[in-house]
Amino acid sequence: MGAHRPAARRRGAPNTVYDPDADPHVQEELAADAAAAAVREAELREVARVAVRADELQALRELGTLEQTEPREGDEAARDELTRRAGSYVQKDVDAWLAHALAANLGHYAEPAARAAAADRLPTHLLAHAALLTELAHLAPGAGVDQLAFAARLTAADPEATGDLAAFLASTRSGQGQADAFPGGDL
């Protein structure tokens, strides 16, 4: 009969000390844990950043200087945080401020990519308000924010009609016929 061979050890040769630093499976697990921890850390930093910006916007509202503030990247999330804190009550002044900033391309909304990203994150009524403000600015270029405050009230009353009005004004400005302006009636 043949010589008896000891069973091969999975983690090392006999009489050796196991070294987890040399074990590729352990290293893979450690790397995955570190990556997951980094993701959690980044998420926590983002939540904290949004909370700080929401606090800042709240303070500016209370001081009455919100409309003088330029929007920054992530203000859509700060708006959502303020709404969450208020028990889903919509902050009309914050929405009006964001709508004006979108319409006037203020702050980071000067970049088309930022406006497009905001359109994916902001509610329809706010986008309709911004669209109407954009069109009214073309009709009355010198009109101030205070003179256009009625746009916010129109939007609150009927966001869909506000969007339709903005689309109508845009179509008349661009020379399209009324029949071409509302395919499907959407914004």
Residue pairs with C-beta under 8 A, 6 or more apart in sequence:
6 14
11 18
11 23
12 18
12 19
20 26
21 27
49 74
50 74
50 77
50 78
50 81
51 81
53 72
53 74
53 75
53 77
53 78
53 81
54 78
54 81
54 82
54 85
56 78
57 66
57 69
57 75
57 78
57 79
57 82
57 94
58 82
60 66
60 69
61 91
61 93
61 94
66 93
66 94
66 97
67 97
67 100
67 145
69 97
70 101
70 106
70 107
70 108
71 97
71 98
71 101
71 106
71 107
71 108
71 109
72 107
72 108
73 108
73 114
75 98
76 98
76 118
76 121
76 122
77 121
79 91
79 94
79 95
79 98
79 122
82 91
82 94
83 89
83 90
83 91
92 152
92 156
95 125
95 126
95 129
95 152
96 129
96 149
96 152
98 118
98 122
98 126
98 130
99 126
99 127
99 129
99 130
99 133
99 151
99 152
99 155
100 106
100 130
100 133
100 145
101 107
101 109
102 109
102 115
102 118
102 122
102 126
102 127
102 130
102 133
102 134
103 130
103 131
103 133
103 134
103 137
104 133
104 137
105 115
108 114
109 115
109 118
119 127
124 159
124 163
124 187
125 155
125 156
125 159
125 162
126 155
127 163
127 187
128 155
128 159
128 160
128 162
128 163
128 166
128 187
129 151
129 152
129 155
129 159
129 162
131 162
131 163
131 166
131 167
131 170
131 187
132 151
132 154
132 155
132 162
132 163
132 165
132 166
132 169
133 148
133 151
134 166
134 170
135 165
135 166
135 169
135 170
135 173
136 143
136 148
136 151
136 169
137 143
138 169
138 173
139 169
140 147
151 162
154 161
154 162
154 165
155 162
163 187
164 182
164 185
164 187
166 187
167 181
167 182
167 187
168 178
168 181
168 182
170 181
171 177
171 178
171 180
171 181
171 182
172 178
172 181
